[in-house]
Amino acid sequence: MTKSDYEKLLKRIEKNLVKNSKVTDSRFELPPVDVMWEGQKTYLRNFLEYSKIMRRDPAKLLQYLSKEFAVPAERVGDSAMFIGKRDPDDFTRLLK
């Protein structure tokens, strides 16, 4: 292979790469935590959204959060309910 053949192939590959590549300047960002308190219970209202974005089984994510907080938790529809009052920053810290 001569140098000119190599350069032709290289230019063809570069042209195809530029045409086929999708350049994104966005960074993976999680939505803000949506927490609601009801008595001594904390509801993470966008729990299902987090499990979809993180591509995790909701049951496993709930188990992880429950063990990290050391409190019982259960799934209620699209949200998750935790016993005790939790600060939204606690959820943000664990989900990042």
Buried (B, 14 or more C-beta within 10 A) or exposed (E): EEEEEEEEEEEEEEEEEEEEEEEEEEEEEEEEBBBEEEEEBBBBBBBBBBBEBEEEEBEEBBEBBBEEBEBEBEBEEEBBBBBEEBEEEBBEEBBE
